[in-house]
Amino acid sequence: MSAFSLAVMAVCSSSMAAASSATPAKLYIGYYVEDAANNPEDPTVGGVLLKVPPHGGRFSGLMPFSFVGCEAGMDIGTVGGTRVGTDLRGEWKGKVDGT
C-alpha cells in the first residue's frame, strides 16, 4: 500500500439547513496526493466530494482522479459506505482509463 496525503474541508450552507428540520448531511470536499517517492511508477492525484451524515449512517460521493503518466484525461468513480462515529468505511466503484 502506498502512502498519500488527504485533506478534507466541510462545507455547509444555511439554505441546506432550512430545507429540513433534521440535521442535514454535510458536504466534505478534499483532495489527495499519492507520495511519488513511495510509488514512482504512477503517482495519483485526485479529489473527493462526500455527503456525510452528521451522526452516522450511509454516505455517498464522487472521487475524480488522474494517474500521472497514464492516458490523458480524468477518471471518476462513486464512493459509498457507512459512517460509525468518526470512522468512514466504504468502497470506490468506477473505471480507470475506460476499462
N, CA, C and O atoms as a printed pandas DataFrame, in Angstrom:
     atom_number atom_name residue_name chain_id  residue_number  x_coord  y_coord  z_coord
0              1         N          MET        A               1    0.845   -1.176    0.000
1              2        CA          MET        A               1    0.000    0.000    0.000
2              3         C          MET        A               1    0.885    1.233    0.000
3              4         O          MET        A               1    1.816    1.331    0.800
4              5         N          SER        A               2    0.608    2.158   -0.877
5              6        CA          SER        A               2    1.417    3.373   -0.957
6              7         C          SER        A               2    0.861    4.456   -0.048
7              8         O          SER        A               2   -0.323    4.456    0.289
8              9         N          ALA        A               3    1.723    5.369    0.339
9             10        CA          ALA        A               3    1.322    6.467    1.210
10            11         C          ALA        A               3    0.753    7.605    0.383
11            12         O          ALA        A               3    1.177    7.832   -0.751
12            13         N          PHE        A               4   -0.206    8.317    0.951
13            14        CA          PHE        A               4   -0.740    9.502    0.299
14            15         C          PHE        A               4   -1.224   10.477    1.354
15            16         O          PHE        A               4   -1.417   10.109    2.513
16            17         N          SER        A               5   -1.418   11.724    0.945
17            18        CA          SER        A               5   -1.932   12.762    1.828
18            19         C          SER        A               5   -3.370   13.040    1.455
19            20         O          SER        A               5   -3.718   13.012    0.274
20            21         N          LEU        A               6   -4.220   13.309    2.444
21            22        CA          LEU        A               6   -5.628   13.608    2.206
22            23         C          LEU        A               6   -6.004   14.836    3.011
23            24         O          LEU        A               6   -5.728   14.910    4.208
24            25         N          ALA        A               7   -6.631   15.794    2.358
25            26        CA          ALA        A               7   -7.124   16.991    3.035
26            27         C          ALA        A               7   -8.612   17.106    2.750
27            28         O          ALA        A               7   -9.034   16.958    1.603
28            29         N          VAL        A               8   -9.413   17.368    3.778
29            30        CA          VAL        A               8  -10.859   17.448    3.617
30            31         C          VAL        A               8  -11.368   18.684    4.334
31            32         O          VAL        A               8  -10.857   19.049    5.392
32            33         N          MET        A               9  -12.385   19.333    3.755
33            34        CA          MET        A               9  -12.972   20.536    4.321
34            35         C          MET        A               9  -14.496   20.379    4.323
35            36         O          MET        A               9  -15.066   19.938    3.326
36            37         N          ALA        A              10  -15.154   20.728    5.415
37            38        CA          ALA        A              10  -16.613   20.662    5.484
38            39         C          ALA        A              10  -17.207   21.947    4.936
39            40         O          ALA        A              10  -16.721   23.043    5.217
40            41         N          VAL        A              11  -18.267   21.798    4.147
41            42        CA          VAL        A              11  -18.967   22.940    3.575
42            43         C          VAL        A              11  -20.434   22.797    3.936
43            44         O          VAL        A              11  -21.015   21.730    3.738
44            45         N          CYS        A              12  -21.036   23.841    4.457
45            46        CA          CYS        A              12  -22.442   23.792    4.835
46            47         C          CYS        A              12  -23.058   25.153    4.540
47            48         O          CYS        A              12  -22.420   26.184    4.755
48            49         N          SER        A              13  -24.284   25.161    4.052
49            50        CA          SER        A              13  -24.941   26.439    3.780
50            51         C          SER        A              13  -26.238   26.537    4.564
51            52         O          SER        A              13  -26.823   25.516    4.926
52            53         N          SER        A              14  -26.692   27.752    4.829
53            54        CA          SER        A              14  -27.933   27.947    5.569
54            55         C          SER        A              14  -29.134   27.459    4.776
55            56         O          SER        A              14  -30.129   27.048    5.372
56            57         N          SER        A              15  -29.073   27.493    3.444
57            58        CA          SER        A              15  -30.190   27.004    2.633
58            59         C          SER        A              15  -30.353   25.499    2.795
59            60         O          SER        A              15  -31.472   24.992    2.729
60            61         N          MET        A              16  -29.255   24.776    3.008
61            62        CA          MET        A              16  -29.344   23.341    3.258
62            63         C          MET        A              16  -30.007   23.093    4.606
63            64         O          MET        A              16  -30.845   22.199    4.729
64            65         N          ALA        A              17  -29.641   23.870    5.609
65            66        CA          ALA        A              17  -30.183   23.681    6.946
66            67         C          ALA        A              17  -31.662   24.023    6.999
67            68         O          ALA        A              17  -32.404   23.395    7.754
68            69         N          ALA        A              18  -32.111   24.994    6.225
69            70        CA          ALA        A              18  -33.507   25.405    6.252
70            71         C          ALA        A              18  -34.412   24.420    5.532
71            72         O          ALA        A              18  -35.623   24.436    5.750
72            73         N          ALA        A              19  -33.869   23.578    4.696
73            74        CA          ALA        A              19  -34.674   22.665    3.897
74            75         C          ALA        A              19  -35.257   21.526    4.713
75            76         O          ALA        A              19  -36.235   20.919    4.277
76            77         N          SER        A              20  -34.709   21.208    5.867
77            78        CA          SER        A              20  -35.160   20.070    6.642
78            79         C          SER        A              20  -35.023   20.376    8.120
79            80         O          SER        A              20  -34.090   21.060    8.540
80            81         N          SER        A              21  -35.974   19.856    8.916
81            82        CA          SER        A              21  -35.869   20.046   10.352
82            83         C          SER        A              21  -34.834   19.093   10.950
83            84         O          SER        A              21  -34.303   19.356   12.029
84            85         N          ALA        A              22  -34.544   17.989   10.259
85            86        CA          ALA        A              22  -33.497   17.073   10.705
86            87         C          ALA        A              22  -32.133   17.678   10.369
87            88         O          ALA        A              22  -32.018   18.498    9.458
88            89         N          THR        A              23  -31.113   17.272   11.103
89            90        CA          THR        A              23  -29.772   17.766   10.818
90            91         C          THR        A              23  -29.334   17.243    9.456
91            92         O          THR        A              23  -29.309   16.032    9.241
92            93         N          PRO        A              24  -28.988   18.141    8.530
93            94        CA          PRO        A              24  -28.633   17.699    7.175
94            95         C          PRO        A              24  -27.241   17.074    7.128
95            96         O          PRO        A              24  -26.400   17.309    7.995
96            97         N          ALA        A              25  -27.031   16.281    6.102
97            98        CA          ALA        A              25  -25.696   15.746    5.856
98            99         C          ALA        A              25  -24.780   16.901    5.490
99           100         O          ALA        A              25  -25.227   17.897    4.920
100          101         N          LYS        A              26  -23.499   16.774    5.816
101          102        CA          LYS        A              26  -22.527   17.811    5.476
102          103         C          LYS        A              26  -21.790   17.406    4.214
103          104         O          LYS        A              26  -21.596   16.223    3.935
104          105         N          LEU        A              27  -21.389   18.400    3.470
105          106        CA          LEU        A              27  -20.634   18.188    2.250
106          107         C          LEU        A              27  -19.152   18.335    2.567
107          108         O          LEU        A              27  -18.722   19.377    3.062
108          109         N          TYR        A              28  -18.380   17.312    2.287
109          110        CA          TYR        A              28  -16.941   17.331    2.510
110          111         C          TYR        A              28  -16.235   17.364    1.161
111          112         O          TYR        A              28  -16.497   16.534    0.291
112          113         N          ILE        A              29  -15.341   18.327    0.998
113          114        CA          ILE        A              29  -14.578   18.486   -0.234
114          115         C          ILE        A              29  -13.102   18.359    0.129
115          116         O          ILE        A              29  -12.630   19.011    1.059
116          117         N          GLY        A              30  -12.387   17.533   -0.594
117          118        CA          GLY        A              30  -10.978   17.353   -0.271
118          119         C          GLY        A              30  -10.176   16.906   -1.470
119          120         O          GLY        A              30  -10.702   16.769   -2.574
120          121         N          TYR        A              31   -8.916   16.683   -1.243
121          122        CA          TYR        A              31   -8.029   16.207   -2.300
122          123         C          TYR        A              31   -7.008   15.262   -1.680
123          124         O          TYR        A              31   -6.817   15.237   -0.464
124          125         N          TYR        A              32   -6.367   14.497   -2.529
125          126        CA          TYR        A              32   -5.282   13.656   -2.057
126          127         C          TYR        A              32   -4.158   13.659   -3.080
127          128         O          TYR        A              32   -4.383   13.874   -4.272
128          129         N          VAL        A              33   -2.954   13.419   -2.599
129          130        CA          VAL        A              33   -1.768   13.343   -3.446
130          131         C          VAL        A              33   -0.978   12.128   -2.985
131          132         O          VAL        A              33   -0.522   12.068   -1.844
132          133         N          GLU        A              34   -0.823   11.169   -3.877
133          134        CA          GLU        A              34   -0.051    9.976   -3.548
134          135         C          GLU        A              34    1.434   10.331   -3.536
135          136         O          GLU        A              34    1.899   11.099   -4.378
136          137         N          ASP        A              35    2.160    9.784   -2.602
137          138        CA          ASP        A              35    3.582   10.066   -2.439
138          139         C          ASP        A              35    4.384    9.432   -3.575
139          140         O          ASP        A              35    4.487    8.208   -3.654
140          141         N          ALA        A              36    4.949   10.260   -4.452
141          142        CA          ALA        A              36    5.720    9.764   -5.598
142          143         C          ALA        A              36    6.986    9.022   -5.167
143          144         O          ALA        A              36    7.483    8.177   -5.912
144          145         N          ALA        A              37    7.511    9.320   -3.985
145          146        CA          ALA        A              37    8.698    8.606   -3.501
146          147         C          ALA        A              37    8.367    7.147   -3.185
147          148         O          ALA        A              37    9.208    6.265   -3.360
148          149         N          ASN        A              38    7.140    6.894   -2.718
149          150        CA          ASN        A              38    6.718    5.532   -2.400
150          151         C          ASN        A              38    6.103    4.810   -3.592
151          152         O          ASN        A              38    6.045    3.581   -3.603
152          153         N          ASN        A              39    5.648    5.550   -4.592
153          154        CA          ASN        A              39    5.005    4.959   -5.764
154          155         C          ASN        A              39    5.430    5.729   -7.010
155          156         O          ASN        A              39    4.605    6.410   -7.619
156          157         N          PRO        A              40    6.710    5.634   -7.405
157          158        CA          PRO        A              40    7.220    6.464   -8.500
158          159         C          PRO        A              40    6.671    6.103   -9.876
159          160         O          PRO        A              40    6.697    6.940  -10.778
160          161         N          GLU        A              41    6.177    4.882  -10.061
161          162        CA          GLU        A              41    5.732    4.483  -11.397
162          163         C          GLU        A              41    4.411    5.125  -11.819
163          164         O          GLU        A              41    4.210    5.344  -13.014
164          165         N          ASP        A              42    3.513    5.433  -10.902
165          166        CA          ASP        A              42    2.249    6.073  -11.293
166          167         C          ASP        A              42    1.589    6.809  -10.122
167          168         O          ASP        A              42    0.499    6.432   -9.693
168          169         N          PRO        A              43    2.239    7.852   -9.605
169          170        CA          PRO        A              43    1.629    8.600   -8.504
170          171         C          PRO        A              43    0.296    9.209   -8.940
171          172         O          PRO        A              43    0.145    9.651  -10.079
172          173         N          THR        A              44   -0.649    9.225   -8.034
173          174        CA          THR        A              44   -2.006    9.654   -8.334
174          175         C          THR        A              44   -2.353   10.920   -7.572
175          176         O          THR        A              44   -1.965   11.079   -6.414
176          177         N          VAL        A              45   -3.081   11.818   -8.216
177          178        CA          VAL        A              45   -3.666   12.983   -7.553
178          179         C          VAL        A              45   -5.158   12.954   -7.840
179          180         O          VAL        A              45   -5.586   12.467   -8.886
180          181         N          GLY        A              46   -5.934   13.467   -6.924
181          182        CA          GLY        A              46   -7.377   13.468   -7.156
182          183         C          GLY        A              46   -8.122   14.212   -6.083
183          184         O          GLY        A              46   -7.529   14.803   -5.180
184          185         N          GLY        A              47   -9.422   14.175   -6.195
185          186        CA          GLY        A              47  -10.285   14.855   -5.249
186          187         C          GLY        A              47  -11.299   13.898   -4.663
187          188         O          GLY        A              47  -11.438   12.759   -5.111
188          189         N          VAL        A              48  -11.998   14.374   -3.664
189          190        CA          VAL        A              48  -13.076   13.593   -3.070
190          191         C          VAL        A              48  -14.175   14.563   -2.660
191          192         O          VAL        A              48  -13.906   15.612   -2.073
192          193         N          LEU        A              49  -15.405   14.205   -2.972
193          194        CA          LEU        A              49  -16.583   15.001   -2.639
194          195         C          LEU        A              49  -17.568   14.046   -1.990
195          196         O          LEU        A              49  -18.096   13.157   -2.658
196          197         N          LEU        A              50  -17.826   14.217   -0.689
197          198        CA          LEU        A              50  -18.673   13.297    0.057
198          199         C          LEU        A              50  -19.823   14.018    0.734
199          200         O          LEU        A              50  -19.664   15.135    1.228
200          201         N          LYS        A              51  -20.973   13.379    0.754
201          202        CA          LYS        A              51  -22.133   13.836    1.519
202          203         C          LYS        A              51  -22.238   12.875    2.703
203          204         O          LYS        A              51  -22.623   11.717    2.545
204          205         N          VAL        A              52  -21.884   13.384    3.912
205          206        CA          VAL        A              52  -21.748   12.535    5.095
206          207         C          VAL        A              52  -22.775   12.934    6.150
207          208         O          VAL        A              52  -22.903   14.117    6.465
208          209         N          PRO        A              53  -23.519   11.953    6.709
209          210        CA          PRO        A              53  -24.472   12.273    7.768
210          211         C          PRO        A              53  -23.737   12.725    9.032
211          212         O          PRO        A              53  -22.631   12.254    9.299
212          213         N          PRO        A              54  -24.332   13.631    9.812
213          214        CA          PRO        A              54  -23.634   14.197   10.968
214          215         C          PRO        A              54  -23.387   13.213   12.111
215          216         O          PRO        A              54  -22.429   13.383   12.866
216          217         N          HIS        A              55  -24.228   12.193   12.254
217          218        CA          HIS        A              55  -24.095   11.315   13.423
218          219         C          HIS        A              55  -23.864    9.856   13.084
219          220         O          HIS        A              55  -23.557    9.072   13.981
220          221         N          GLY        A              56  -23.995    9.469   11.868
221          222        CA          GLY        A              56  -23.801    8.075   11.483
222          223         C          GLY        A              56  -24.800    7.679   10.417
223          224         O          GLY        A              56  -25.833    8.326   10.248
224          225         N          GLY        A              57  -24.494    6.626    9.707
225          226        CA          GLY        A              57  -25.361    6.140    8.646
226          227         C          GLY        A              57  -24.632    6.093    7.316
227          228         O          GLY        A              57  -23.404    6.169    7.262
228          229         N          ARG        A              58  -25.399    5.968    6.246
229          230        CA          ARG        A              58  -24.841    5.832    4.901
230          231         C          ARG        A              58  -24.311    7.168    4.385
231          232         O          ARG        A              58  -24.905    8.217    4.637
232          233         N          PHE        A              59  -23.186    7.123    3.659
233          234        CA          PHE        A              59  -22.668    8.301    2.975
234          235         C          PHE        A              59  -22.426    7.947    1.520
235          236         O          PHE        A              59  -22.344    6.773    1.159
236          237         N          SER        A              60  -22.311    8.979    0.684
237          238        CA          SER        A              60  -22.052    8.764   -0.741
238          239         C          SER        A              60  -21.258    9.933   -1.285
239          240         O          SER        A              60  -21.182   10.993   -0.665
240          241         N          GLY        A              61  -20.666    9.726   -2.457
241          242        CA          GLY        A              61  -19.902   10.807   -3.052
242          243         C          GLY        A              61  -19.233   10.416   -4.348
243          244         O          GLY        A              61  -19.511    9.366   -4.927
244          245         N          LEU        A              62  -18.334   11.295   -4.794
245          246        CA          LEU        A              62  -17.585   11.121   -6.032
246          247         C          LEU        A              62  -16.102   11.272   -5.747
247          248         O          LEU        A              62  -15.702   11.987   -4.829
248          249         N          MET        A              63  -15.288   10.589   -6.548
249          250        CA          MET        A              63  -13.841   10.676   -6.383
250          251         C          MET        A              63  -13.177   10.738   -7.751
251          252         O          MET        A              63  -12.875    9.698   -8.335
252          253         N          PRO        A              64  -12.942   11.954   -8.278
253          254        CA          PRO        A              64  -12.221   12.091   -9.546
254          255         C          PRO        A              64  -10.714   12.025   -9.306
255          256         O          PRO        A              64  -10.223   12.479   -8.272
256          257         N          PHE        A              65   -9.984   11.456  -10.268
257          258        CA          PHE        A              65   -8.536   11.341  -10.115
258          259         C          PHE        A              65   -7.883   11.175  -11.476
259          260         O          PHE        A              65   -8.559   10.960  -12.482
260          261         N          SER        A              66   -6.571   11.278  -11.492
261          262        CA          SER        A              66   -5.798   11.067  -12.711
262          263         C          SER        A              66   -4.461   10.446  -12.347
263          264         O          SER        A              66   -3.793   10.905  -11.420
264          265         N          PHE        A              67   -4.065    9.401  -13.072
265          266        CA          PHE        A              67   -2.748    8.805  -12.876
266          267         C          PHE        A              67   -1.735    9.601  -13.680
267          268         O          PHE        A              67   -1.930    9.814  -14.877
268          269         N          VAL        A              68   -0.665   10.041  -13.052
269          270        CA          VAL        A              68    0.392   10.771  -13.738
270          271         C          VAL        A              68    1.067    9.813  -14.720
271          272         O          VAL        A              68    1.468    8.713  -14.339
272          273         N          GLY        A              69    1.191   10.226  -15.972
273          274        CA          GLY        A              69    1.869    9.409  -16.961
274          275         C          GLY        A              69    0.996    8.400  -17.671
275          276         O          GLY        A              69    1.473    7.715  -18.575
276          277         N          CYS        A              70   -0.269    8.283  -17.296
277          278        CA          CYS        A              70   -1.172    7.352  -17.973
278          279         C          CYS        A              70   -1.980    8.101  -19.028
279          280         O          CYS        A              70   -1.643    9.228  -19.390
280          281         N          GLU        A              71   -3.036    7.477  -19.514
281          282        CA          GLU        A              71   -3.851    8.097  -20.555
282          283         C          GLU        A              71   -4.300    9.490  -20.144
283          284         O          GLU        A              71   -4.549    9.758  -18.969
284          285         N          ALA        A              72   -4.398   10.367  -21.128
285          286        CA          ALA        A              72   -4.845   11.738  -20.861
286          287         C          ALA        A              72   -6.286   11.713  -20.362
287          288         O          ALA        A              72   -7.060   10.818  -20.701
288          289         N          GLY        A              73   -6.622   12.691  -19.567
289          290        CA          GLY        A              73   -7.990   12.802  -19.089
290          291         C          GLY        A              73   -8.105   12.522  -17.607
291          292         O          GLY        A              73   -7.113   12.386  -16.890
292          293         N          MET        A              74   -9.336   12.441  -17.179
293          294        CA          MET        A              74   -9.647   12.289  -15.768
294          295         C          MET        A              74  -10.609   11.126  -15.611
295          296         O          MET        A              74  -11.544   10.983  -16.399
296          297         N          ASP        A              75  -10.391   10.304  -14.612
297          298        CA          ASP        A              75  -11.314    9.231  -14.271
298          299         C          ASP        A              75  -12.134    9.676  -13.074
299          300         O          ASP        A              75  -11.695   10.519  -12.292
300          301         N          ILE        A              76  -13.325    9.108  -12.931
301          302        CA          ILE        A              76  -14.174    9.433  -11.788
302          303         C          ILE        A              76  -14.900    8.175  -11.358
303          304         O          ILE        A              76  -15.307    7.362  -12.189
304          305         N          GLY        A              77  -15.057    8.023  -10.072
305          306        CA          GLY        A              77  -15.774    6.883   -9.534
306          307         C          GLY        A              77  -16.716    7.336   -8.442
307          308         O          GLY        A              77  -16.626    8.464   -7.958
308          309         N          THR        A              78  -17.617    6.456   -8.058
309          310        CA          THR        A              78  -18.526    6.751   -6.965
310          311         C          THR        A              78  -17.969    6.140   -5.685
311          312         O          THR        A              78  -17.301    5.107   -5.711
312          313         N          VAL        A              79  -18.252    6.789   -4.584
313          314        CA          VAL        A              79  -17.827    6.325   -3.275
314          315         C          VAL        A              79  -19.078    6.161   -2.431
315          316         O          VAL        A              79  -19.959    7.020   -2.452
316          317         N          GLY        A              80  -19.162    5.080   -1.697
317          318        CA          GLY        A              80  -20.303    4.867   -0.816
318          319         C          GLY        A              80  -19.890    4.021    0.364
319          320         O          GLY        A              80  -18.960    3.220    0.276
320          321         N          GLY        A              81  -20.588    4.204    1.468
321          322        CA          GLY        A              81  -20.265    3.423    2.647
322          323         C          GLY        A              81  -21.074    3.865    3.839
323          324         O          GLY        A              81  -22.157    4.434    3.706
324          325         N          THR        A              82  -20.528    3.591    5.010
325          326        CA          THR        A              82  -21.221    3.857    6.263
326          327         C          THR        A              82  -20.311    4.618    7.213
327          328         O          THR        A              82  -19.115    4.346    7.311
328          329         N          ARG        A              83  -20.911    5.587    7.913
329          330        CA          ARG        A              83  -20.197    6.296    8.974
330          331         C          ARG        A              83  -20.659    5.730   10.307
331          332         O          ARG        A              83  -21.858    5.635   10.569
332          333         N          VAL        A              84  -19.693    5.352   11.156
333          334        CA          VAL        A              84  -19.956    4.929   12.527
334          335         C          VAL        A              84  -19.019    5.745   13.402
335          336         O          VAL        A              84  -17.803    5.552   13.357
336          337         N          GLY        A              85  -19.572    6.655   14.198
337          338        CA          GLY        A              85  -18.733    7.553   14.991
338          339         C          GLY        A              85  -17.923    8.437   14.061
339          340         O          GLY        A              85  -18.486    9.128   13.212
340          341         N          THR        A              86  -16.615    8.421   14.212
341          342        CA          THR        A              86  -15.748    9.203   13.323
342          343         C          THR        A              86  -15.154    8.358   12.200
343          344         O          THR        A              86  -14.401    8.875   11.375
344          345         N          ASP        A              87  -15.481    7.072   12.158
345          346        CA          ASP        A              87  -14.946    6.171   11.126
346          347         C          ASP        A              87  -15.831    6.158    9.887
347          348         O          ASP        A              87  -17.055    6.074    9.982
348          349         N          LEU        A              88  -15.193    6.243    8.726
349          350        CA          LEU        A              88  -15.874    6.076    7.443
350          351         C          LEU        A              88  -15.349    4.792    6.817
351          352         O          LEU        A              88  -14.139    4.613    6.676
352          353         N          ARG        A              89  -16.262    3.897    6.440
353          354        CA          ARG        A              89  -15.868    2.651    5.769
354          355         C          ARG        A              89  -16.717    2.502    4.529
355          356         O          ARG        A              89  -17.945    2.575    4.585
356          357         N          GLY        A              90  -16.048    2.292    3.405
357          358        CA          GLY        A              90  -16.794    2.178    2.170
358          359         C          GLY        A              90  -15.940    1.669    1.041
359          360         O          GLY        A              90  -14.875    1.087    1.251
360          361         N          GLU        A              91  -16.428    1.899   -0.174
361          362        CA          GLU        A              91  -15.702    1.436   -1.344
362          363         C          GLU        A              91  -15.867    2.396   -2.505
363          364         O          GLU        A              91  -16.815    3.179   -2.566
364          365         N          TRP        A              92  -14.927    2.314   -3.415
365          366        CA          TRP        A              92  -14.929    3.099   -4.646
366          367         C          TRP        A              92  -15.331    2.177   -5.775
367          368         O          TRP        A              92  -14.881    1.032   -5.828
368          369         N          LYS        A              93  -16.178    2.658   -6.688
369          370        CA          LYS        A              93  -16.554    1.892   -7.878
370          371         C          LYS        A              93  -16.415    2.799   -9.088
371          372         O          LYS        A              93  -16.811    3.964   -9.044
372          373         N          GLY        A              94  -15.862    2.278  -10.154
373          374        CA          GLY        A              94  -15.722    3.063  -11.369
374          375         C          GLY        A              94  -14.775    2.404  -12.344
375          376         O          GLY        A              94  -14.387    1.248  -12.173
376          377         N          LYS        A              95  -14.408    3.151  -13.369
377          378        CA          LYS        A              95  -13.500    2.667  -14.400
378          379         C          LYS        A              95  -12.232    3.513  -14.399
379          380         O          LYS        A              95  -12.270    4.711  -14.119
380          381         N          VAL        A              96  -11.109    2.873  -14.715
381          382        CA          VAL        A              96   -9.832    3.560  -14.842
382          383         C          VAL        A              96   -9.413    3.472  -16.304
383          384         O          VAL        A              96   -9.327    2.377  -16.861
384          385         N          ASP        A              97   -9.155    4.608  -16.924
385          386        CA          ASP        A              97   -8.784    4.675  -18.342
386          387         C          ASP        A              97   -9.787    3.944  -19.232
387          388         O          ASP        A              97   -9.410    3.318  -20.223
388          389         N          GLY        A              98  -11.066    4.031  -18.868
389          390        CA          GLY        A              98  -12.127    3.457  -19.689
390          391         C          GLY        A              98  -12.317    1.965  -19.556
391          392         O          GLY        A              98  -13.126    1.391  -20.285
392          393         N          THR        A              99  -11.597    1.303  -18.646
393          394        CA          THR        A              99  -11.757   -0.152  -18.501
394          395         C          THR        A              99  -12.337   -0.517  -17.162
395          396         O          THR        A              99  -12.537   -1.698  -16.876
